[in-house]
């Protein structure tokens, strides 16, 4: 069992005191529930030609299916995350997956391309809630030292599923109708919805409310007794936006992470253009090119644990937190992965810029996707661990803000990919992307050197400096009672 209790619940009601196999089983179901939602965004790309031929429409209209899915996913986490902090994780997980299942079925049965695009948009909106909820669920059940391997597994899924998506779709799309392939996504999501119904609640305040109701006791308010439900809703829904605008750490890292994440979707449309022009490859053949960044995703996780050794470094650099009387991990211990990841991405894009030529075998530019995939994975793995440790009482809201900006970028990038490469040429466009990718390196060094000072100025970030004046508020004007992650149980002082 976890060695760090939550200080909110006791005994068998505390998710951190559940047996290890039970907590890992719950995490596995949540991890698996990300797969169909995340895979569907780029799985569509592999069957895009079929859809275009079936509806007799243009490539530009069919391409909107990727961008609109990401557009819907921009807002899903912003809504789902605060809802999970009011009503609990389980009902939001179940609602999200059931809604995604229904809309996936509607997509497979769409009679026109415009209905298909509408279903894709709503599917991204409703299904994407799981992208921000998992951080809160992991914080509910695991302490920071236990979380590292789990966050790595979730990163493999979050980054690997959309990267790998075009590969099976391209292989199967040659002989399986696209409606049957979308039907497979529907059946997969329906099975997971059934499993999510069986999961227990892990959010502490939701468990408290349930226990109080069962025993006929008054429910202790978790966000201040003077607030009515409408104010609570307004406060919770605007928390991700508030933190994005008022926390420089969140703003800087999110904008760069969004660019790196958006590169995947830019390349989703750029690769067919480039490899068709240079080597005469079809769109289905270019889907196999994404095996390279997917391999990079796996190597990024391996590199993180073998070279960076986050577990050993974290144990050596635990700091004493006076407020809880427990040892805590300094959030800055997560940043070396951000520094290294910000180097791999521009290296990969520079490699692609210099080798994407007809006189060079196509395998050489294809392999440039490996360092790009490593950089993407190191960035996401290290940064999300950093967020969860840095904002323990609002991790779900911070991840939601990050996810929203990333998906907004992924909405725009597929549409600008081909015009960008036509305007600047293959080398010029790739060099421009490599140069922008370099911005992350100095930003990561600044955070590594001055992260503790920035935390002292934050109203939300966890503090490790003894004697830091003033409370650290998880939400506007609130005082922290427990600070282990995911959700706060607090009371307002008068």
N, C-alpha and C positions, 0 to 999 in steps of 0.2 A: 504494500500500500504506500501511498504518498507519505513522505515524511513531513510535509508542511500542511497543517490543517487550514481550513478556510476561515475559522473564527466566526462563522455565521451560523453554521449548523453543527450538530453533534452526532456522533455515532453513525448508524447506517444511513442517515439522511444526508450526510455530507459527501458529495461526489468525490472529494479527494481521499476519503477514507474507504471507498469501495475497493474491492479486490482488483488487482492489476489486470487480470484477464477480462473482467467486466468493463473496465474503463477502456482497454484496448479494443474490445469488441465494439463498443459504442463508437469509438474513434474510427474504426475500420468501416462501419456502415456510413458514417458521415463522409469519410474519404471517398468511398465508392460512389456516393450520391453526387459528387462533383463531376464524375466522369461523363455521363451522357450530356449534361448541360454544357460543359466546357468543350467536349468533342464536337457537339452539333454546330458550333460556330464555323469551324473550318472543314468539317466533314462535308458541308454543303458545297465547298469549293470543288471537291473532287467530282461532284455530280452536276456541276453548273452547266456543262455543255449539253447534257441530257435535258435539263430543264429548259434551256434556251430553245432547243429543237422541238420539244414537246409543245411549248406555248407559242412557238413561232415569233419570238420577240428578240430584242437586241441584247448584245453582251452587256452594255452599260446598265440596262434595267435589271438584268439577272444578277449582276455584281452587287446591286443594292442589298441583296439578301444577306451578305456578310456584314455590311456597314449598319443596316437597320437592326440586326440582331444585337450588335454591340451597342447601338444607341439605346435600345431597351434595357440592356444590361447596365447602362450608366446609372439608371435611376433605381433599379431593383435593390441593390445593396443599401442605398440611402434610406429606403423605406423599411426593408427587412431588419436591418440592424437595430434601430431604435425600437421597433415592435418587439424584438426578442428580449429587449431589456425591460419592457413593460409587461408582456404577457408570457415570456419564457421562450426558450429555444424550440422546443418540440412542436408546438402548433404552427410556428413559422416554417420550420422544415417541411412538415407534412403538407401545408397549404401550397408552398412553393413547388414541391415535386408533383403534387396532384395537378396543379395548374399547368405545369410544364408538360405533363403527360397528355392532357387534353389538347393543348395547342400543338403538340407534335403530331397527334393524330389528325388534327385539322390541316396541318401543313401537308401531310402525306395525301390527304384527300382533296386538296385545293383544286377547284375547277378552273381557276385563272391565276395568272402570275401575280396580280395585285392582291388577291386574297392570300396567296402564299406569302407575299412580302409582309402583309399585315399580321399574319399568324407568326411569322418569324420575329417581328418586332415585339409582339406581346409575349412570345415564348422566352425571349431574352429578358424582358422585364420581370416576369414572374419567376422564371427558373434561376435567375442569377443571385437570389438572396443567399444561397448557400455559400457564395464566394466570400461574403463578409462574416457569416455566422460561425464558421469553423474556428476562427481565432478565439472567440468568446467561449466556445465549447471546450476547446483545449485548455484555456485558462481556468475554466470551471473545475476541470478534473485533474490537471497536472501542474506541478510546480515548475519553475523555469528550467531546472536541470533535466527534468523528465521530458520537457516539451521539445527539446532540440531534435531528436530523431523523428518525432511525429511531424513537426513542421517541415522537416526534410521530405517526408513521404507526401505530405500535402503539396509541397512545392513541385515535386515530380509530376503529380497529377495536374495541378493548376497550370504549370508551364508546358508539361509534356503532352497533355491531351490535345490542346489546339495545335501544337507543333506537329503531332503525329496524325491529326485528323485527315489531311488530304491523302495520306498514303493508302489506308484501306479503302477509302472512297474511290480513289483512282483505279485501284486494282479490281474492285468489285463492280465499279461503274461500267466496265467494258462489256459485261454480260448480265448484270442484274438491274432491273428497272429502278429508277430513282425513288419511286413511291414505296417499293419494298424496302429499300435501304432506310428511308425515313420511318417506315413502320417498325424496323428493328430498333431504332432509337426509342420509339414509343413503348414497345414492349419492355425494353430495358428499364426505362423510367418508371413504368407501372410496377414492376417487381420491387424496385427500390422504394417507391412510395409505400408499399405494403410493409417493408422492413422498418421504415421510419416511424410508422404508426406504433410499432412495438417498442420503440426506444423510450427510456425514462427521461424525465426532465432533469437537467443538470444546472439550470440557472438558480442560484441560491434564493433570491427573493421570491421567485415563482414557487419554489419548493416550500418556503416559509408560508406563503399564502395558502397553499394547498393543505399543509399540516394544520394551520389555524382553522381553516374551514372544516376539516375533518373532526377536530376536537371542540368545535363550537366556540372558539376563542376569537377575539377581535383581531383583525389583520393590522399588523404594525406597518404603517406607511414607510416606504423606502426612499421617498424623494421629497419629504417635507409635508407635514400634515396640513399646512395652510394653503396648499395648492390644490385646485380642482383638476379634474381629468383633462379638461381642454388645455390648461396651461402645461400640464405634464406632457401631453401629446406634442404641443408646439415646441417645448423645450427639447424633447427627445429627438424629434424629426430634424431640428436645425443643428443638433450637436455636431454631426459630421461636417457640415458646411462651416460652422463656427470654428471648429478646430483647423480646418483647411485654411481659413482666412487669417486666423489669429496666431497660429503656431508656425513660426518660420521653419522649424525643422520639418514639419509635415509638408509645408508648401514646397520647399526646395526639393526634397527627396521625391515627392509625388510627381512633380513635373518631369524630372529626369527619368524616373521609373516609367512614367507614361510614354515617354519617347522611346525608350528601349523596348517596352512591350508593343508599342505601335509598329516598330520595325518588322515584327513577325507578320503583321497583316499587310504592311506595305510590300514585303517580299512575296506575300501570297499572290499578289497581282503582278509584281515586277518580274518574278522568276519566269512565268509563262512568256512574257514579252521578250525578256533577254535571251532565254534559251531557245525560243522559237526563231529569233532573229539570227543568232550565232550558229546554232546547230540543227535547226529545223525540227526541234522536238515538239510533239503535240502537247496539249494542255494536260491530258491524262498522264503522259510521261513526266511532265514537270512536277506532278504531285509527288512522285517518288524522290525528288530532290530534297524534300523535307525530312527524309531520313537523317540527313547530316545534322541539322540543328537539333533533332530529337536525340541523336547520339550525344550531342553536346550537352543537352539537358541532363542526361544520366552521368556524364563525366563531371559536370558541374557539382552535382551532389556528392560524388565520390571525392572530388578534390576538396570540397568543403570539410568533409570529415577526416580525410587522411592528412591533408596539408595544414589546414587551419586549426584542427583539433579543438573545436569549440568547447567540448566537455571538460578537457583538461585545463584549458585556459580559464574557463568559468570558475572551476573549483579553486584554482590558484588565486583568483582575483575577486572572491566574494568579499562584500563589504557589510558592515554591521549597520542595520537599520534600527535606530533608537525607538521609533514609534511602534514597531511590531516586536522588537526584541529578537528578531531572527536574522539569519544571514541571507543576503540578497546578492544577485548578480548585477554587476555594473552593466547598463545597457550598451556602453561603448565597446564591450567585448564582442559585440556582433558586427562591428563596422569593418574589420579587415576584409571580410568577404565583399562588402560594397566597394572598397578601394580596388581590389583585384578584379572584380566583375566589371568595373568601369573601364578597365584596360582591355579586357578580352573583346568587348563589343566593337570598339573602333579598329582593333587589329583584324577582326574578321571582315569588317566592311572594307578596309584597306586592301586586304588580300583579294576580295572579290573584285575591287576596282582595277587592280593590276593584272588579274589573270583572266577576266572575262573577255577573251579574244578568240576569234575563230581559228587562229593558228596554235592555240593551246588546247590540249585534250580537255573535254568538258568535265572530267572528274576533278580536275584541279580547282576550278571555281566552285564546283559543288561542295568540295571539302571545306571551303571558307565558312560554310554554315556551322561547322563544329565549334570554332571559337565564339561565334555569335550566340549559339545555344548555351555554351558555358557561361558567357557573360550574363545572359538573361536569367539563368538559373541562380547563379551566385548572387545577383542583385536581389532577386525576389526572396530567396531563402534567407539571406542575411538581413534584408530590410524588414521583412515581416516579423522575424524574431526580435529585431530592434524595436519595432512598434509595440509589440506585445509586452516587452520588458519596460519600455519607456513610459507607456501609458496603460498601466495595468488595469485601471478602473474604467477605461474607455477604449480598450483594444478593438472591440467590434466596430465602434464608430470611426476610428482612425482607419482601419482596414477598409471600411465602407467608402470613406472619402477617397482613399487611394484607388480603390477599385473603380469608382465612378469616373475619375479623371482618366484612368487608363483606358476604360471602355469608350470614353468620348474620343480619345485619340485614335483608338482602333476603329471608330466609326468613320473618321475622316481619311485616314491614311490609305485604305484600299482604293479610294476614288482618285487620289492624287498620284498614285504610284506610276501609272503609265504616262500621264502628261509630264511628270517630272523627268522620267527617263527619256522621253522623246525630246523634251526641251533642252536638257543638259547633256544628253548622250549617256551611254552606259557608264563610262569611266567618270564623267563629271558628276553625275547624280550620286554614284557610290562614294566618291571622294567627299562630296558635300555631307552626306549622311555620316561618314566616318569622322569628319571634323566636328559635327554637332555632338556625336557620341563622346568626344573627348572632354566635354564640359563636366561630366560626372566625376572625373578624377580629382580635380582641385576641390570640388564640393565635398567629396568624401574625406579628403585630408583635413579640411577645415572642421568637419564634424568630429573626426577622430581626435584632433588637437584641442578643440574648444567645446566639445559636447557637454561637459559638466557645467561649464559657465552658462551655456544656453539653457540647460535644465533648471538652473537656479532662477532664471527669469520667467519660467513657465508656470502657469496656473494649474496645469494638468499633469505634468511629467513627474515621475517618481524622483524623490530627492535622496541622495546618499550622504549629503554634507550635514554633520551635526550642527544644530544651531541655526539652520536656515530659517529666517523669519517668515511668519505667516503660514497659513494652511495651504496645502496643495489640493485644489478643488477638482473633483472629477467632472463636475458640471457647474455651470455658472452659479457661484455663491454657495456651493455645498462643501461640507467638510468630510474628509475621508475617515471612515471607521475601520473598514477592512480594505486592504490594498493588494489583493492577490491576483486580480485580473478578471477581465470579462465584464463584470457587473459590480456596481458599488452598492453597499448598504450604508446609508448615511442619514444623518439628521441635521437639520439646520439649527444653528444656534441663534438665539435672539440677542 
